[in-house]
């Protein structure tokens, strides 16, 4: 799905995949007005529009952002509910005893409606294994200078990726991607789309000593979490530029 709009004289063709790839890994600001759900996170619509299309926050209007995301099929919601000051406390249910919880009161007055639940249950989920066919380690500078012209970075394929310093085992970053080429080449390495770990790596590391690899999978979130946990178990911490898993 795509939607074409014009902002400040610039014609933009927006797609769902482009928005999801640009916002992946970007922490959301506090939602004060309107929010949009993207990749399981709720972002202020203005922040999401600015990050997704490289716009200045000051140039983005809430109503325009809502219109773009609604046309793309994203769920746009109102901001946090307003707190009413000095609201009267809720009175307890009629006939409830002092200190009695609503659930306890219901069990007492309507025993036929609240059967015994019984002891907690245990459940074991059998998840299918994830097979990762890793690419060879590629030099950061080769991706930067030549991109997909000489390096087979999958386009339109979801997966996971890792970055390390040459000669080291600990990862600088482990991430997931809805589109590996966009996320790795444009986000992590080149910085033409937002990528918090990529920006920090470019600021603090010698990129000419960095190697990157990737693997295609249709379960990138589960694979990323498993790789994070394995790194945590092996080294006692998450990758250097990973905030959470």
Secondary structure, DSSP 4 states (H G I P E B T S, - for coil): -EEEEEETTEEEEEEHHHHHHHHTTPPPPPPSSEEEEETTEEEEHHHHHHHHHT--GGG--HHHHHHHHHHTT-EEEE-SPPPPTTPPPPPPPTTPPTT--HHHHHHHH-GGGS----SPP-----PPP----PPPPEEHHHHHHHGGGTS---SS--EEEEEEETT--SEEEEEEESSHIIIIIIIIIS-SS--HHHHHHHHHS-GGGEEEEEEE-S-HHHHHHHHHHHHHHHHSS--TT----
